[in-house]
């Protein structure tokens, strides 16, 4: 019996239309490795927990990698719409939304933020 090289529709990922799609916001920043634990706690309490409570937020994740003298952080948050992102970041949502004490911790070129349309969402895995 031969198999087709084309995937079946049943195996195709679910795609959301632009009208119902999610927005992903990815924030990146760096601290000194020596401050990684302290900043992790601060970022969780002041950033992640606050984001999770905002109407229109669909989830948030905090990632960290410590290498040599630098700790790199990423916060991925998922939103119903750009309007929902603005509830957290304000009207100028494409700019970094600084937490009050970020200046005590941040090193390097400064935090960045990017936004993406989520076009495939297969979480939880099937």
C-alpha positions in Angstrom: 0.0 0.0 0.0 1.5 3.4 -1.0 1.3 6.5 1.1 0.7 9.9 -0.2 3.4 12.5 0.3 0.7 15.1 1.1 -0.3 15.4 4.7 -4.0 14.7 5.4 -6.2 17.5 6.6 -6.6 15.8 9.9 -2.9 16.3 10.6 -2.9 20.0 9.5 -2.4 22.5 12.4 -5.4 24.6 13.4 -5.1 28.1 12.0 -6.9 31.1 13.4 -8.2 33.9 11.2 -6.9 37.4 11.8 -10.2 38.3 13.4 -9.8 35.6 16.1 -6.0 35.2 16.2 -3.8 35.8 19.2 -1.0 38.4 19.5 2.3 37.3 21.1 4.5 39.9 22.8 8.1 39.0 23.4 10.2 41.1 25.7 13.9 40.5 26.0 16.4 42.0 28.5 19.7 41.2 30.3 21.1 41.5 33.8 24.3 40.6 35.4 24.5 36.9 36.2 25.0 37.8 39.9 21.6 39.5 39.9 19.8 36.7 38.1 17.9 35.3 41.1 17.0 38.7 42.5 15.7 39.9 39.1 13.8 36.6 38.5 11.8 37.2 41.7 11.3 40.9 40.9 10.3 40.2 37.3 7.9 37.5 38.4 6.2 39.6 41.1 6.1 42.9 39.3 5.8 41.8 35.6 4.6 38.3 35.1 1.9 38.2 37.8 0.6 41.7 36.7 0.4 40.6 33.1 -1.5 37.4 34.0 -4.2 39.5 35.7 -4.9 41.8 32.8 -8.2 41.1 30.9 -7.4 39.8 27.5 -4.2 38.0 28.5 -4.1 34.3 27.5 -0.9 33.3 29.3 2.6 34.4 30.1 5.9 32.6 30.3 9.3 33.8 31.7 12.5 32.2 30.3 16.0 32.7 31.6 19.5 31.6 30.4 22.6 32.4 32.5 25.8 32.2 30.6 29.1 33.5 31.9 28.4 36.9 33.4 25.1 37.6 31.8 21.5 36.4 32.5 19.2 36.8 29.5 15.5 36.9 30.1 12.5 36.6 27.8 8.9 37.1 28.7 6.4 35.7 26.2 2.8 36.9 26.7 -0.2 36.0 24.6 -3.1 38.4 24.1 -6.6 38.4 22.5 -5.8 41.6 20.6 -3.6 44.6 20.3 -6.1 46.5 22.4 -5.5 43.9 25.2 -1.7 44.5 24.9 -2.4 48.2 25.3 -4.1 47.6 28.7 -0.6 46.5 29.9 1.8 48.6 27.8 -0.2 51.7 27.0 -1.0 53.2 23.6 2.6 53.2 22.5 2.6 49.4 23.0 5.5 48.8 20.5 7.9 50.4 23.0 9.3 48.6 26.1 7.1 48.9 29.1 9.7 49.4 31.9 9.0 48.2 35.4 9.9 50.7 38.1 13.2 49.1 39.2 14.4 47.9 35.8 17.1 50.5 35.7 18.7 48.8 38.8 19.1 45.5 36.9 19.3 46.0 33.1 22.6 45.8 31.3 23.6 45.6 27.6 21.9 47.4 24.8 18.6 47.7 26.7 15.4 45.6 26.7 13.5 45.1 23.4 9.9 44.1 22.6 8.4 42.5 19.5 4.8 41.5 18.6 3.7 38.7 16.4 0.5 37.4 15.0 0.0 33.8 16.3 -0.9 31.9 13.2 -0.7 28.3 14.6 -1.7 27.4 18.1 -1.4 23.8 19.1 -1.2 24.0 22.9 -1.8 21.9 24.7 -0.3 19.2 22.4 -2.6 16.6 21.1 
